Amino acid sequence: MATKIKIAMGRMNNREKTAYIQVMGNSPINRVLDFLVVYDQFDYSLTDIAKNAKVGYATLMRTWDALEKNKIVLLSRLVGKAKMYKLNKANPAVQHFVKMYWEITNEATEHLEQKIPALA
């Protein structure tokens, strides 16, 4: 009897999904942007972005050119042969996107604050 193997790549349960992903959809581009907004303190290689955003490398490569062309991401430095990228926070469109991202997150988590009684 053959057994079925589920590939976890790209599948997330509701506990793993951020508020942004739950609202905007669990597409590869949304997962990449989600990762880059939340972890914007550092720069990452394409392999790291694919792994941490839970998208396939080939899938990332299909969308990456558009992100670069529209200046959503920028090459920050070279480490050996690896190119390191980060979110382009100087781009006004990215600034608006980041603001929207955190507004969605805040709106989705406001009800949690109301459920937790204050400790005093």
C-alpha positions in Angstrom: 0.0 0.0 0.0 1.4 3.4 -1.0 1.5 6.2 1.5 0.8 9.8 0.7 3.4 12.3 1.7 2.3 15.8 2.3 4.9 18.5 1.4 4.8 21.2 3.9 6.3 23.8 1.6 3.9 26.7 1.3 1.3 25.2 3.6 0.7 27.0 6.9 -1.9 26.4 9.5 -3.8 29.3 10.9 -1.5 29.6 13.9 1.5 30.1 11.7 -0.2 32.8 9.5 0.3 36.4 10.3 -2.7 38.8 10.4 -1.5 40.2 7.1 -1.5 36.7 5.4 -4.9 35.9 6.9 -6.4 39.1 5.5 -4.5 39.5 2.1 -4.2 35.8 1.2 -1.5 33.1 1.4 0.2 33.7 -1.9 4.0 33.4 -2.4 4.4 37.1 -3.0 2.5 38.0 0.2 4.6 35.5 2.2 7.8 37.1 0.9 6.6 40.7 1.6 5.4 39.5 5.1 8.8 38.1 5.9 10.7 41.2 4.6 8.4 43.6 6.6 8.6 41.7 9.9 12.4 41.1 9.7 13.5 44.3 8.1 16.4 44.9 10.4 18.7 42.7 8.3 19.4 41.9 4.7 19.0 38.4 3.3 20.2 36.2 0.5 17.5 34.9 -2.0 17.9 31.4 -0.5 17.3 32.8 3.0 14.2 34.7 1.9 12.8 31.7 0.1 13.4 29.5 3.2 12.1 31.9 5.8 9.1 33.0 3.7 8.2 29.3 3.1 8.2 29.6 -0.7 10.1 27.6 -3.2 13.3 29.1 -4.6 11.9 28.8 -8.2 8.7 30.5 -7.2 10.7 33.3 -5.6 12.7 33.8 -8.7 9.6 34.2 -10.8 8.5 37.2 -8.8 11.8 38.6 -7.7 12.6 40.6 -11.0 9.3 42.5 -10.6 10.2 43.4 -7.0 13.6 44.7 -8.0 12.3 46.5 -11.1 9.7 48.3 -9.0 12.3 49.1 -6.4 10.4 47.2 -3.7 13.6 45.5 -2.7 17.2 46.6 -3.2 20.6 44.9 -3.3 22.3 46.0 -0.1 25.6 44.3 -0.3 27.6 41.3 -1.6 28.9 38.7 0.8 31.3 36.5 -1.3 29.1 35.4 -4.2 25.9 35.9 -2.3 23.8 39.0 -3.0 22.0 40.3 0.0 18.7 42.1 -0.3 16.3 44.1 1.9 13.1 46.0 1.7 13.6 49.4 0.2 12.2 51.6 2.9 13.1 54.8 1.0 10.5 54.0 -1.6 7.2 55.8 -0.9 5.2 52.8 -2.1 7.0 50.6 0.3 6.4 53.1 3.1 2.7 53.0 2.5 2.7 49.2 2.2 4.5 48.9 5.6 2.0 51.3 7.2 -0.9 49.2 5.8 0.8 46.0 6.9 1.0 47.2 10.6 -2.5 48.7 10.5 -3.9 45.3 9.4 -1.9 43.6 12.2 -3.0 46.2 14.8 -6.6 45.9 13.7 -6.5 42.1 13.9 -4.9 42.0 17.3 -7.0 44.8 19.0 -9.6 42.3 20.1 -6.9 40.3 21.9 -6.0 43.2 24.1 -9.7 43.5 25.2 -9.8 39.8 26.2 -6.8 40.0 28.4 -7.6 41.4 31.8 -5.2 44.0 33.2 -2.9 42.8 36.0 -2.8 45.1 38.9 
